[in-house]
Amino acid sequence: MPKFVNASAEATAFLRQKTGSSLLECFTYIDPEHEELSFFVVKTSNKLIHVSFGEITYDRANYQSLIEGLYRAIYE
């Protein structure tokens, strides 16, 4: 079955603030039954970056922690 991503305004705003890039957009796919299938897609001016939730260290009870972990996974 195909997976469809949704725009993530919170993640986009956070990553734009951290990177200074107004062209960056962030999308997410969340599978509530299979967390290992959930992922982010980050679109920059010249590439697409795919980051699965499994690649991110975060507090599962805190969405902001997930977004901060996404930043670390890509830029640190």
PQR file of N, CA, C, O and H, with PARSE charges and radii, in Angstrom:
ATOM      1  N   MET A   1       0.837  -1.169   0.000 -0.4000 1.5000
ATOM      2  CA  MET A   1       0.000   0.000   0.000 -0.0000 2.0000
ATOM      3  C   MET A   1       0.893   1.246   0.000  0.5500 1.7000
ATOM      4  O   MET A   1       1.878   1.301   0.737 -0.5500 1.4000
ATOM      5  N   PRO A   2       0.555   2.242  -0.818 -0.5600 1.5000
ATOM      6  CA  PRO A   2       1.383   3.453  -0.862  0.2800 2.0000
ATOM      7  C   PRO A   2       1.295   4.238   0.442  0.5500 1.7000
ATOM      8  O   PRO A   2       0.294   4.188   1.158 -0.5500 1.4000
ATOM      9  N   LYS A   3       2.353   4.949   0.721 -0.4000 1.5000
ATOM     10  CA  LYS A   3       2.393   5.790   1.916 -0.0000 2.0000
ATOM     11  C   LYS A   3       2.342   7.249   1.471  0.5500 1.7000
ATOM     12  O   LYS A   3       3.046   7.650   0.545 -0.5500 1.4000
ATOM     13  H   LYS A   3       3.166   4.989   0.140  0.4000 1.0000
ATOM     14  N   PHE A   4       1.511   8.027   2.134 -0.4000 1.5000
ATOM     15  CA  PHE A   4       1.371   9.432   1.805 -0.0000 2.0000
ATOM     16  C   PHE A   4       1.873  10.269   2.970  0.5500 1.7000
ATOM     17  O   PHE A   4       1.519  10.026   4.124 -0.5500 1.4000
ATOM     18  H   PHE A   4       0.939   7.701   2.886  0.4000 1.0000
ATOM     19  N   VAL A   5       2.696  11.249   2.657 -0.4000 1.5000
ATOM     20  CA  VAL A   5       3.222  12.123   3.701 -0.0000 2.0000
ATOM     21  C   VAL A   5       2.321  13.345   3.842  0.5500 1.7000
ATOM     22  O   VAL A   5       1.627  13.740   2.905 -0.5500 1.4000
ATOM     23  H   VAL A   5       2.984  11.446   1.720  0.4000 1.0000
ATOM     24  N   ASN A   6       2.349  13.921   5.013 -0.4000 1.5000
ATOM     25  CA  ASN A   6       1.601  15.144   5.296 -0.0000 2.0000
ATOM     26  C   ASN A   6       2.582  16.240   5.659  0.5500 1.7000
ATOM     27  O   ASN A   6       3.610  15.988   6.287 -0.5500 1.4000
ATOM     28  H   ASN A   6       2.912  13.600   5.774  0.4000 1.0000
ATOM     29  N   ALA A   7       2.254  17.459   5.258 -0.4000 1.5000
ATOM     30  CA  ALA A   7       3.093  18.593   5.627 -0.0000 2.0000
ATOM     31  C   ALA A   7       3.114  18.728   7.145  0.5500 1.7000
ATOM     32  O   ALA A   7       2.087  18.565   7.804 -0.5500 1.4000
ATOM     33  H   ALA A   7       1.419  17.664   4.748  0.4000 1.0000
ATOM     34  N   SER A   8       4.276  19.022   7.689 -0.4000 1.5000
ATOM     35  CA  SER A   8       4.421  19.214   9.131 -0.0000 2.0000
ATOM     36  C   SER A   8       4.833  20.660   9.391  0.5500 1.7000
ATOM     37  O   SER A   8       6.007  21.015   9.283 -0.5500 1.4000
ATOM     38  H   SER A   8       5.110  19.154   7.154  0.4000 1.0000
ATOM     39  N   ALA A   9       3.846  21.487   9.736 -0.4000 1.5000
ATOM     40  CA  ALA A   9       4.115  22.907   9.969 -0.0000 2.0000
ATOM     41  C   ALA A   9       5.085  23.110  11.128  0.5500 1.7000
ATOM     42  O   ALA A   9       5.970  23.963  11.060 -0.5500 1.4000
ATOM     43  H   ALA A   9       2.893  21.199   9.824  0.4000 1.0000
ATOM     44  N   GLU A  10       4.918  22.322  12.196 -0.4000 1.5000
ATOM     45  CA  GLU A  10       5.782  22.478  13.369 -0.0000 2.0000
ATOM     46  C   GLU A  10       7.231  22.136  13.040  0.5500 1.7000
ATOM     47  O   GLU A  10       8.146  22.878  13.397 -0.5500 1.4000
ATOM     48  H   GLU A  10       4.199  21.629  12.251  0.4000 1.0000
ATOM     49  N   ALA A  11       7.435  21.013  12.359 -0.4000 1.5000
ATOM     50  CA  ALA A  11       8.797  20.604  12.007 -0.0000 2.0000
ATOM     51  C   ALA A  11       9.408  21.570  11.001  0.5500 1.7000
ATOM     52  O   ALA A  11      10.591  21.898  11.095 -0.5500 1.4000
ATOM     53  H   ALA A  11       6.692  20.411  12.069  0.4000 1.0000
ATOM     54  N   THR A  12       8.608  22.030  10.038 -0.4000 1.5000
ATOM     55  CA  THR A  12       9.114  22.989   9.052 -0.0000 2.0000
ATOM     56  C   THR A  12       9.561  24.271   9.744  0.5500 1.7000
ATOM     57  O   THR A  12      10.657  24.765   9.480 -0.5500 1.4000
ATOM     58  H   THR A  12       7.647  21.764   9.962  0.4000 1.0000
ATOM     59  N   ALA A  13       8.728  24.814  10.622 -0.4000 1.5000
ATOM     60  CA  ALA A  13       9.074  26.058  11.325 -0.0000 2.0000
ATOM     61  C   ALA A  13      10.335  25.881  12.169  0.5500 1.7000
ATOM     62  O   ALA A  13      11.208  26.748  12.171 -0.5500 1.4000
ATOM     63  H   ALA A  13       7.837  24.413  10.837  0.4000 1.0000
ATOM     64  N   PHE A  14      10.430  24.762  12.884 -0.4000 1.5000
ATOM     65  CA  PHE A  14      11.600  24.512  13.734 -0.0000 2.0000
ATOM     66  C   PHE A  14      12.871  24.407  12.894  0.5500 1.7000
ATOM     67  O   PHE A  14      13.876  25.041  13.214 -0.5500 1.4000
ATOM     68  H   PHE A  14       9.720  24.058  12.883  0.4000 1.0000
ATOM     69  N   LEU A  15      12.837  23.616  11.827 -0.4000 1.5000
ATOM     70  CA  LEU A  15      14.038  23.439  11.001 -0.0000 2.0000
ATOM     71  C   LEU A  15      14.412  24.724  10.274  0.5500 1.7000
ATOM     72  O   LEU A  15      15.599  25.016  10.122 -0.5500 1.4000
ATOM     73  H   LEU A  15      12.021  23.100  11.567  0.4000 1.0000
ATOM     74  N   ARG A  16      13.425  25.502   9.819 -0.4000 1.5000
ATOM     75  CA  ARG A  16      13.733  26.784   9.177 -0.0000 2.0000
ATOM     76  C   ARG A  16      14.420  27.723  10.160  0.5500 1.7000
ATOM     77  O   ARG A  16      15.378  28.410   9.809 -0.5500 1.4000
ATOM     78  H   ARG A  16      12.461  25.265   9.942  0.4000 1.0000
ATOM     79  N   GLN A  17      13.921  27.747  11.399 -0.4000 1.5000
ATOM     80  CA  GLN A  17      14.516  28.614  12.421 -0.0000 2.0000
ATOM     81  C   GLN A  17      15.946  28.179  12.725  0.5500 1.7000
ATOM     82  O   GLN A  17      16.835  29.021  12.850 -0.5500 1.4000
ATOM     83  H   GLN A  17      13.142  27.188  11.684  0.4000 1.0000
ATOM     84  N   LYS A  18      16.173  26.880  12.843 -0.4000 1.5000
ATOM     85  CA  LYS A  18      17.505  26.361  13.181 -0.0000 2.0000
ATOM     86  C   LYS A  18      18.500  26.515  12.034  0.5500 1.7000
ATOM     87  O   LYS A  18      19.683  26.760  12.273 -0.5500 1.4000
ATOM     88  H   LYS A  18      15.451  26.196  12.742  0.4000 1.0000
ATOM     89  N   THR A  19      18.032  26.372  10.784 -0.4000 1.5000
ATOM     90  CA  THR A  19      18.950  26.397   9.644 -0.0000 2.0000
ATOM     91  C   THR A  19      19.017  27.751   8.947  0.5500 1.7000
ATOM     92  O   THR A  19      19.985  28.036   8.241 -0.5500 1.4000
ATOM     93  H   THR A  19      17.071  26.173  10.591  0.4000 1.0000
ATOM     94  N   GLY A  20      18.007  28.583   9.136 -0.4000 1.5000
ATOM     95  CA  GLY A  20      17.960  29.860   8.436 -0.0000 2.0000
ATOM     96  C   GLY A  20      17.483  29.737   7.003  0.5500 1.7000
ATOM     97  O   GLY A  20      17.525  30.718   6.261 -0.5500 1.4000
ATOM     98  H   GLY A  20      17.220  28.352   9.709  0.4000 1.0000
ATOM     99  N   SER A  21      17.034  28.567   6.595 -0.4000 1.5000
ATOM    100  CA  SER A  21      16.580  28.342   5.221 -0.0000 2.0000
ATOM    101  C   SER A  21      15.070  28.496   5.121  0.5500 1.7000
ATOM    102  O   SER A  21      14.320  27.760   5.763 -0.5500 1.4000
ATOM    103  H   SER A  21      17.001  27.770   7.199  0.4000 1.0000
ATOM    104  N   SER A  22      14.629  29.453   4.316 -0.4000 1.5000
ATOM    105  CA  SER A  22      13.189  29.639   4.117 -0.0000 2.0000
ATOM    106  C   SER A  22      12.642  28.690   3.055  0.5500 1.7000
ATOM    107  O   SER A  22      11.427  28.594   2.880 -0.5500 1.4000
ATOM    108  H   SER A  22      15.238  30.051   3.795  0.4000 1.0000
ATOM    109  N   LEU A  23      13.525  27.988   2.345 -0.4000 1.5000
ATOM    110  CA  LEU A  23      13.104  27.071   1.286 -0.0000 2.0000
ATOM    111  C   LEU A  23      12.827  25.663   1.799  0.5500 1.7000
ATOM    112  O   LEU A  23      12.242  24.851   1.083 -0.5500 1.4000
ATOM    113  H   LEU A  23      14.512  28.066   2.487  0.4000 1.0000
ATOM    114  N   LEU A  24      13.230  25.369   2.999 -0.4000 1.5000
ATOM    115  CA  LEU A  24      13.098  24.033   3.570 -0.0000 2.0000
ATOM    116  C   LEU A  24      11.629  23.716   3.874  0.5500 1.7000
ATOM    117  O   LEU A  24      10.889  24.570   4.362 -0.5500 1.4000
ATOM    118  H   LEU A  24      13.706  26.029   3.581  0.4000 1.0000
ATOM    119  N   GLU A  25      11.220  22.481   3.581 -0.4000 1.5000
ATOM    120  CA  GLU A  25       9.879  22.003   3.919 -0.0000 2.0000
ATOM    121  C   GLU A  25      10.003  20.617   4.528  0.5500 1.7000
ATOM    122  O   GLU A  25      10.857  19.829   4.122 -0.5500 1.4000
ATOM    123  H   GLU A  25      11.821  21.787   3.184  0.4000 1.0000
ATOM    124  N   CYS A  26       9.164  20.324   5.487 -0.4000 1.5000
ATOM    125  CA  CYS A  26       9.221  19.034   6.165 -0.0000 2.0000
ATOM    126  C   CYS A  26       7.869  18.337   6.071  0.5500 1.7000
ATOM    127  O   CYS A  26       6.818  18.953   6.250 -0.5500 1.4000
ATOM    128  H   CYS A  26       8.470  20.964   5.817  0.4000 1.0000
ATOM    129  N   PHE A  27       7.920  17.055   5.791 -0.4000 1.5000
ATOM    130  CA  PHE A  27       6.727  16.224   5.684 -0.0000 2.0000
ATOM    131  C   PHE A  27       6.928  14.998   6.560  0.5500 1.7000
ATOM    132  O   PHE A  27       8.059  14.587   6.820 -0.5500 1.4000
ATOM    133  H   PHE A  27       8.773  16.554   5.646  0.4000 1.0000
ATOM    134  N   THR A  28       5.822  14.418   7.013 -0.4000 1.5000
ATOM    135  CA  THR A  28       5.930  13.248   7.872 -0.0000 2.0000
ATOM    136  C   THR A  28       4.897  12.196   7.507  0.5500 1.7000
ATOM    137  O   THR A  28       3.798  12.499   7.041 -0.5500 1.4000
ATOM    138  H   THR A  28       4.903  14.752   6.802  0.4000 1.0000
ATOM    139  N   TYR A  29       5.283  10.964   7.733 -0.4000 1.5000
ATOM    140  CA  TYR A  29       4.363   9.826   7.644 -0.0000 2.0000
ATOM    141  C   TYR A  29       4.434   9.120   8.989  0.5500 1.7000
ATOM    142  O   TYR A  29       5.506   8.683   9.408 -0.5500 1.4000
ATOM    143  H   TYR A  29       6.175  10.717   8.111  0.4000 1.0000
ATOM    144  N   ILE A  30       3.303   9.008   9.662 -0.4000 1.5000
ATOM    145  CA  ILE A  30       3.267   8.342  10.962 -0.0000 2.0000
ATOM    146  C   ILE A  30       2.339   7.144  10.866  0.5500 1.7000
ATOM    147  O   ILE A  30       1.154   7.276  10.561 -0.5500 1.4000
ATOM    148  H   ILE A  30       2.433   9.363   9.322  0.4000 1.0000
ATOM    149  N   ASP A  31       2.897   5.977  11.132 -0.4000 1.5000
ATOM    150  CA  ASP A  31       2.118   4.743  11.192 -0.0000 2.0000
ATOM    151  C   ASP A  31       1.908   4.433  12.672  0.5500 1.7000
ATOM    152  O   ASP A  31       2.843   3.996  13.344 -0.5500 1.4000
ATOM    153  H   ASP A  31       3.860   5.869  11.380  0.4000 1.0000
ATOM    154  N   PRO A  32       0.694   4.651  13.197 -0.5600 1.5000
ATOM    155  CA  PRO A  32       0.470   4.474  14.631  0.2800 2.0000
ATOM    156  C   PRO A  32       0.620   3.033  15.111  0.5500 1.7000
ATOM    157  O   PRO A  32       0.839   2.797  16.300 -0.5500 1.4000
ATOM    158  N   GLU A  33       0.505   2.079  14.207 -0.4000 1.5000
ATOM    159  CA  GLU A  33       0.613   0.675  14.603 -0.0000 2.0000
ATOM    160  C   GLU A  33       2.024   0.119  14.455  0.5500 1.7000
ATOM    161  O   GLU A  33       2.387  -0.850  15.122 -0.5500 1.4000
ATOM    162  H   GLU A  33       0.327   2.271  13.242  0.4000 1.0000
ATOM    163  N   HIS A  34       2.818   0.733  13.580 -0.4000 1.5000
ATOM    164  CA  HIS A  34       4.177   0.254  13.315 -0.0000 2.0000
ATOM    165  C   HIS A  34       5.124   1.451  13.275  0.5500 1.7000
ATOM    166  O   HIS A  34       5.409   1.997  12.209 -0.5500 1.4000
ATOM    167  H   HIS A  34       2.523   1.520  13.039  0.4000 1.0000
ATOM    168  N   GLU A  35       5.602   1.848  14.443 -0.4000 1.5000
ATOM    169  CA  GLU A  35       6.466   3.028  14.548 -0.0000 2.0000
ATOM    170  C   GLU A  35       7.680   2.936  13.627  0.5500 1.7000
ATOM    171  O   GLU A  35       8.147   3.952  13.113 -0.5500 1.4000
ATOM    172  H   GLU A  35       5.370   1.405  15.309  0.4000 1.0000
ATOM    173  N   GLU A  36       8.191   1.729  13.418 -0.4000 1.5000
ATOM    174  CA  GLU A  36       9.382   1.557  12.582 -0.0000 2.0000
ATOM    175  C   GLU A  36       9.135   1.941  11.124  0.5500 1.7000
ATOM    176  O   GLU A  36      10.090   2.117  10.367 -0.5500 1.4000
ATOM    177  H   GLU A  36       7.812   0.903  13.835  0.4000 1.0000
ATOM    178  N   LEU A  37       7.879   2.073  10.721 -0.4000 1.5000
ATOM    179  CA  LEU A  37       7.548   2.475   9.358 -0.0000 2.0000
ATOM    180  C   LEU A  37       7.353   3.987   9.232  0.5500 1.7000
ATOM    181  O   LEU A  37       7.187   4.490   8.121 -0.5500 1.4000
ATOM    182  H   LEU A  37       7.104   1.930  11.336  0.4000 1.0000
ATOM    183  N   SER A  38       7.369   4.709  10.332 -0.4000 1.5000
ATOM    184  CA  SER A  38       7.172   6.158  10.330 -0.0000 2.0000
ATOM    185  C   SER A  38       8.462   6.863   9.923  0.5500 1.7000
ATOM    186  O   SER A  38       9.562   6.393  10.213 -0.5500 1.4000
ATOM    187  H   SER A  38       7.503   4.300  11.235  0.4000 1.0000
ATOM    188  N   PHE A  39       8.306   8.007   9.241 -0.4000 1.5000
ATOM    189  CA  PHE A  39       9.489   8.716   8.751 -0.0000 2.0000
ATOM    190  C   PHE A  39       9.181  10.176   8.457  0.5500 1.7000
ATOM    191  O   PHE A  39       8.023  10.581   8.358 -0.5500 1.4000
ATOM    192  H   PHE A  39       7.412   8.390   9.005  0.4000 1.0000
ATOM    193  N   PHE A  40      10.249  10.956   8.321 -0.4000 1.5000
ATOM    194  CA  PHE A  40      10.194  12.332   7.847 -0.0000 2.0000
ATOM    195  C   PHE A  40      10.815  12.390   6.462  0.5500 1.7000
ATOM    196  O   PHE A  40      11.707  11.606   6.136 -0.5500 1.4000
ATOM    197  H   PHE A  40      11.190  10.627   8.402  0.4000 1.0000
ATOM    198  N   VAL A  41      10.338  13.325   5.649 -0.4000 1.5000
ATOM    199  CA  VAL A  41      10.992  13.700   4.402 -0.0000 2.0000
ATOM    200  C   VAL A  41      11.221  15.202   4.505  0.5500 1.7000
ATOM    201  O   VAL A  41      10.283  15.971   4.715 -0.5500 1.4000
ATOM    202  H   VAL A  41       9.614  13.962   5.914  0.4000 1.0000
ATOM    203  N   VAL A  42      12.469  15.608   4.357 -0.4000 1.5000
ATOM    204  CA  VAL A  42      12.814  17.025   4.413 -0.0000 2.0000
ATOM    205  C   VAL A  42      13.262  17.440   3.018  0.5500 1.7000
ATOM    206  O   VAL A  42      14.199  16.876   2.454 -0.5500 1.4000
ATOM    207  H   VAL A  42      13.231  14.983   4.186  0.4000 1.0000
ATOM    208  N   LYS A  43      12.573  18.436   2.477 -0.4000 1.5000
ATOM    209  CA  LYS A  43      12.887  18.956   1.144 -0.0000 2.0000
ATOM    210  C   LYS A  43      13.668  20.252   1.315  0.5500 1.7000
ATOM    211  O   LYS A  43      13.183  21.210   1.916 -0.5500 1.4000
ATOM    212  H   LYS A  43      11.811  18.894   2.935  0.4000 1.0000
ATOM    213  N   THR A  44      14.886  20.265   0.775 -0.4000 1.5000
ATOM    214  CA  THR A  44      15.694  21.482   0.791 -0.0000 2.0000
ATOM    215  C   THR A  44      15.705  22.046  -0.623  0.5500 1.7000
ATOM    216  O   THR A  44      15.010  21.530  -1.499 -0.5500 1.4000
ATOM    217  H   THR A  44      15.279  19.487   0.286  0.4000 1.0000
ATOM    218  N   SER A  45      16.473  23.084  -0.854 -0.4000 1.5000
ATOM    219  CA  SER A  45      16.503  23.699  -2.181 -0.0000 2.0000
ATOM    220  C   SER A  45      17.055  22.769  -3.248  0.5500 1.7000
ATOM    221  O   SER A  45      16.768  22.948  -4.431 -0.5500 1.4000
ATOM    222  H   SER A  45      17.038  23.503  -0.143  0.4000 1.0000
ATOM    223  N   ASN A  46      17.853  21.766  -2.844 -0.4000 1.5000
ATOM    224  CA  ASN A  46      18.467  20.913  -3.861 -0.0000 2.0000
ATOM    225  C   ASN A  46      18.420  19.415  -3.578  0.5500 1.7000
ATOM    226  O   ASN A  46      19.030  18.641  -4.314 -0.5500 1.4000
ATOM    227  H   ASN A  46      18.087  21.620  -1.883  0.4000 1.0000
ATOM    228  N   LYS A  47      17.706  18.980  -2.524 -0.4000 1.5000
ATOM    229  CA  LYS A  47      17.649  17.537  -2.273 -0.0000 2.0000
ATOM    230  C   LYS A  47      16.477  17.171  -1.374  0.5500 1.7000
ATOM    231  O   LYS A  47      15.866  18.025  -0.731 -0.5500 1.4000
ATOM    232  H   LYS A  47      17.211  19.610  -1.925  0.4000 1.0000
ATOM    233  N   LEU A  48      16.184  15.875  -1.350 -0.4000 1.5000
ATOM    234  CA  LEU A  48      15.203  15.298  -0.431 -0.0000 2.0000
ATOM    235  C   LEU A  48      15.958  14.428   0.560  0.5500 1.7000
ATOM    236  O   LEU A  48      16.826  13.647   0.172 -0.5500 1.4000
ATOM    237  H   LEU A  48      16.680  15.182  -1.873  0.4000 1.0000
ATOM    238  N   ILE A  49      15.628  14.561   1.835 -0.4000 1.5000
ATOM    239  CA  ILE A  49      16.287  13.785   2.882 -0.0000 2.0000
ATOM    240  C   ILE A  49      15.222  12.934   3.574  0.5500 1.7000
ATOM    241  O   ILE A  49      14.219  13.459   4.057 -0.5500 1.4000
ATOM    242  H   ILE A  49      14.922  15.195   2.150  0.4000 1.0000
ATOM    243  N   HIS A  50      15.442  11.636   3.616 -0.4000 1.5000
ATOM    244  CA  HIS A  50      14.520  10.700   4.267 -0.0000 2.0000
ATOM    245  C   HIS A  50      15.140  10.268   5.592  0.5500 1.7000
ATOM    246  O   HIS A  50      16.278   9.802   5.623 -0.5500 1.4000
ATOM    247  H   HIS A  50      16.257  11.210   3.223  0.4000 1.0000
ATOM    248  N   VAL A  51      14.396  10.422   6.682 -0.4000 1.5000
ATOM    249  CA  VAL A  51      14.881  10.020   8.004 -0.0000 2.0000
ATOM    250  C   VAL A  51      13.779   9.213   8.685  0.5500 1.7000
ATOM    251  O   VAL A  51      12.700   9.734   8.968 -0.5500 1.4000
ATOM    252  H   VAL A  51      13.471  10.801   6.657  0.4000 1.0000
ATOM    253  N   SER A  52      14.058   7.944   8.944 -0.4000 1.5000
ATOM    254  CA  SER A  52      13.068   7.123   9.642 -0.0000 2.0000
ATOM    255  C   SER A  52      13.108   7.444  11.132  0.5500 1.7000
ATOM    256  O   SER A  52      14.138   7.870  11.656 -0.5500 1.4000
ATOM    257  H   SER A  52      14.934   7.520   8.714  0.4000 1.0000
ATOM    258  N   PHE A  53      11.990   7.238  11.804 -0.4000 1.5000
ATOM    259  CA  PHE A  53      11.934   7.503  13.238 -0.0000 2.0000
ATOM    260  C   PHE A  53      12.967   6.658  13.977  0.5500 1.7000
ATOM    261  O   PHE A  53      13.470   7.072  15.021 -0.5500 1.4000
ATOM    262  H   PHE A  53      11.154   6.892  11.379  0.4000 1.0000
ATOM    263  N   GLY A  54      13.284   5.492  13.453 -0.4000 1.5000
ATOM    264  CA  GLY A  54      14.265   4.619  14.082 -0.0000 2.0000
ATOM    265  C   GLY A  54      15.667   5.201  14.105  0.5500 1.7000
ATOM    266  O   GLY A  54      16.503   4.774  14.902 -0.5500 1.4000
ATOM    267  H   GLY A  54      12.876   5.155  12.605  0.4000 1.0000
ATOM    268  N   GLU A  55      15.936   6.178  13.234 -0.4000 1.5000
ATOM    269  CA  GLU A  55      17.245   6.835  13.180 -0.0000 2.0000
ATOM    270  C   GLU A  55      17.341   8.007  14.156  0.5500 1.7000
ATOM    271  O   GLU A  55      18.404   8.612  14.298 -0.5500 1.4000
ATOM    272  H   GLU A  55      15.258   6.525  12.587  0.4000 1.0000
ATOM    273  N   ILE A  56      16.238   8.326  14.825 -0.4000 1.5000
ATOM    274  CA  ILE A  56      16.156   9.504  15.678 -0.0000 2.0000
ATOM    275  C   ILE A  56      16.098   9.077  17.142  0.5500 1.7000
ATOM    276  O   ILE A  56      15.344   8.176  17.511 -0.5500 1.4000
ATOM    277  H   ILE A  56      15.375   7.834  14.710  0.4000 1.0000
ATOM    278  N   THR A  57      16.906   9.740  17.970 -0.4000 1.5000
ATOM    279  CA  THR A  57      16.831   9.531  19.414 -0.0000 2.0000
ATOM    280  C   THR A  57      15.906  10.604  19.981  0.5500 1.7000
ATOM    281  O   THR A  57      16.172  11.797  19.834 -0.5500 1.4000
ATOM    282  H   THR A  57      17.519  10.472  17.670  0.4000 1.0000
ATOM    283  N   TYR A  58      14.808  10.175  20.635 -0.4000 1.5000
ATOM    284  CA  TYR A  58      13.836  11.138  21.140 -0.0000 2.0000
ATOM    285  C   TYR A  58      12.992  10.527  22.255  0.5500 1.7000
ATOM    286  O   TYR A  58      12.965   9.312  22.448 -0.5500 1.4000
ATOM    287  H   TYR A  58      14.592   9.205  20.754  0.4000 1.0000
ATOM    288  N   ASP A  59      12.307  11.406  22.981 -0.4000 1.5000
ATOM    289  CA  ASP A  59      11.363  11.006  24.026 -0.0000 2.0000
ATOM    290  C   ASP A  59      10.023  10.745  23.342  0.5500 1.7000
ATOM    291  O   ASP A  59       9.420  11.668  22.795 -0.5500 1.4000
ATOM    292  H   ASP A  59      12.330  12.394  22.825  0.4000 1.0000
ATOM    293  N   ARG A  60       9.561   9.519  23.364 -0.4000 1.5000
ATOM    294  CA  ARG A  60       8.343   9.141  22.651 -0.0000 2.0000
ATOM    295  C   ARG A  60       7.090   9.872  23.132  0.5500 1.7000
ATOM    296  O   ARG A  60       6.080   9.881  22.428 -0.5500 1.4000
ATOM    297  H   ARG A  60      10.052   8.769  23.808  0.4000 1.0000
ATOM    298  N   ALA A  61       7.134  10.473  24.295 -0.4000 1.5000
ATOM    299  CA  ALA A  61       5.985  11.200  24.835 -0.0000 2.0000
ATOM    300  C   ALA A  61       6.004  12.681  24.459  0.5500 1.7000
ATOM    301  O   ALA A  61       5.127  13.435  24.880 -0.5500 1.4000
ATOM    302  H   ALA A  61       7.955  10.466  24.867  0.4000 1.0000
ATOM    303  N   ASN A  62       7.008  13.110  23.659 -0.4000 1.5000
ATOM    304  CA  ASN A  62       7.194  14.530  23.401 -0.0000 2.0000
ATOM    305  C   ASN A  62       7.482  14.761  21.918  0.5500 1.7000
ATOM    306  O   ASN A  62       8.560  14.413  21.434 -0.5500 1.4000
ATOM    307  H   ASN A  62       7.720  12.498  23.316  0.4000 1.0000
ATOM    308  N   TYR A  63       6.512  15.355  21.186 -0.4000 1.5000
ATOM    309  CA  TYR A  63       6.686  15.597  19.752 -0.0000 2.0000
ATOM    310  C   TYR A  63       7.836  16.570  19.482  0.5500 1.7000
ATOM    311  O   TYR A  63       8.566  16.404  18.505 -0.5500 1.4000
ATOM    312  H   TYR A  63       5.637  15.638  21.579  0.4000 1.0000
ATOM    313  N   GLN A  64       8.005  17.579  20.335 -0.4000 1.5000
ATOM    314  CA  GLN A  64       9.108  18.525  20.157 -0.0000 2.0000
ATOM    315  C   GLN A  64      10.450  17.801  20.220  0.5500 1.7000
ATOM    316  O   GLN A  64      11.376  18.145  19.485 -0.5500 1.4000
ATOM    317  H   GLN A  64       7.412  17.714  21.128  0.4000 1.0000
ATOM    318  N   SER A  65      10.557  16.815  21.082 -0.4000 1.5000
ATOM    319  CA  SER A  65      11.770  16.009  21.184 -0.0000 2.0000
ATOM    320  C   SER A  65      12.043  15.276  19.873  0.5500 1.7000
ATOM    321  O   SER A  65      13.196  15.135  19.465 -0.5500 1.4000
ATOM    322  H   SER A  65       9.805  16.536  21.679  0.4000 1.0000
ATOM    323  N   LEU A  66      10.985  14.810  19.218 -0.4000 1.5000
ATOM    324  CA  LEU A  66      11.123  14.133  17.925 -0.0000 2.0000
ATOM    325  C   LEU A  66      11.665  15.092  16.869  0.5500 1.7000
ATOM    326  O   LEU A  66      12.548  14.731  16.091 -0.5500 1.4000
ATOM    327  H   LEU A  66      10.049  14.925  19.549  0.4000 1.0000
ATOM    328  N   ILE A  67      11.134  16.313  16.842 -0.4000 1.5000
ATOM    329  CA  ILE A  67      11.588  17.311  15.867 -0.0000 2.0000
ATOM    330  C   ILE A  67      13.043  17.703  16.134  0.5500 1.7000
ATOM    331  O   ILE A  67      13.830  17.843  15.198 -0.5500 1.4000
ATOM    332  H   ILE A  67      10.416  16.606  17.474  0.4000 1.0000
ATOM    333  N   GLU A  68      13.397  17.878  17.394 -0.4000 1.5000
ATOM    334  CA  GLU A  68      14.786  18.196  17.736 -0.0000 2.0000
ATOM    335  C   GLU A  68      15.704  17.045  17.347  0.5500 1.7000
ATOM    336  O   GLU A  68      16.818  17.272  16.875 -0.5500 1.4000
ATOM    337  H   GLU A  68      12.758  17.765  18.155  0.4000 1.0000
ATOM    338  N   GLY A  69      15.249  15.821  17.541 -0.4000 1.5000
ATOM    339  CA  GLY A  69      16.018  14.649  17.132 -0.0000 2.0000
ATOM    340  C   GLY A  69      16.193  14.578  15.630  0.5500 1.7000
ATOM    341  O   GLY A  69      17.239  14.151  15.141 -0.5500 1.4000
ATOM    342  H   GLY A  69      14.344  15.636  17.925  0.4000 1.0000
ATOM    343  N   LEU A  70      15.169  14.998  14.893 -0.4000 1.5000
ATOM    344  CA  LEU A  70      15.267  15.057  13.428 -0.0000 2.0000
ATOM    345  C   LEU A  70      16.384  16.010  13.024  0.5500 1.7000
ATOM    346  O   LEU A  70      17.205  15.682  12.167 -0.5500 1.4000
ATOM    347  H   LEU A  70      14.319  15.345  15.290  0.4000 1.0000
ATOM    348  N   TYR A  71      16.417  17.184  13.638 -0.4000 1.5000
ATOM    349  CA  TYR A  71      17.476  18.150  13.341 -0.0000 2.0000
ATOM    350  C   TYR A  71      18.854  17.542  13.602  0.5500 1.7000
ATOM    351  O   TYR A  71      19.754  17.648  12.770 -0.5500 1.4000
ATOM    352  H   TYR A  71      15.750  17.450  14.334  0.4000 1.0000
ATOM    353  N   ARG A  72      19.010  16.906  14.760 -0.4000 1.5000
ATOM    354  CA  ARG A  72      20.301  16.294  15.099 -0.0000 2.0000
ATOM    355  C   ARG A  72      20.671  15.201  14.095  0.5500 1.7000
ATOM    356  O   ARG A  72      21.832  15.089  13.701 -0.5500 1.4000
ATOM    357  H   ARG A  72      18.278  16.819  15.436  0.4000 1.0000
ATOM    358  N   ALA A  73      19.702  14.406  13.684 -0.4000 1.5000
ATOM    359  CA  ALA A  73      19.977  13.311  12.747 -0.0000 2.0000
ATOM    360  C   ALA A  73      20.477  13.831  11.402  0.5500 1.7000
ATOM    361  O   ALA A  73      21.291  13.181  10.746 -0.5500 1.4000
ATOM    362  H   ALA A  73      18.759  14.497  14.003  0.4000 1.0000
ATOM    363  N   ILE A  74      19.997  14.989  10.996 -0.4000 1.5000
ATOM    364  CA  ILE A  74      20.388  15.535   9.690 -0.0000 2.0000
ATOM    365  C   ILE A  74      21.643  16.398   9.782  0.5500 1.7000
ATOM    366  O   ILE A  74      22.543  16.269   8.952 -0.5500 1.4000
ATOM    367  H   ILE A  74      19.335  15.517  11.529  0.4000 1.0000
ATOM    368  N   TYR A  75      21.712  17.272  10.776 -0.4000 1.5000
ATOM    369  CA  TYR A  75      22.726  18.326  10.769 -0.0000 2.0000
ATOM    370  C   TYR A  75      23.865  18.159  11.766  0.5500 1.7000
ATOM    371  O   TYR A  75      24.826  18.926  11.717 -0.5500 1.4000
ATOM    372  H   TYR A  75      20.981  17.376  11.450  0.4000 1.0000
ATOM    373  N   GLU A  76      23.792  17.188  12.667 -0.4000 1.5000
ATOM    374  CA  GLU A  76      24.895  17.056  13.631 -0.0000 2.0000
ATOM    375  C   GLU A  76      25.643  15.766  13.428  0.5500 1.7000
ATOM    376  O   GLU A  76      26.602  15.488  14.149 -0.5500 1.4000
ATOM    377  H   GLU A  76      23.010  16.565  12.707  0.4000 1.0000
TER
END
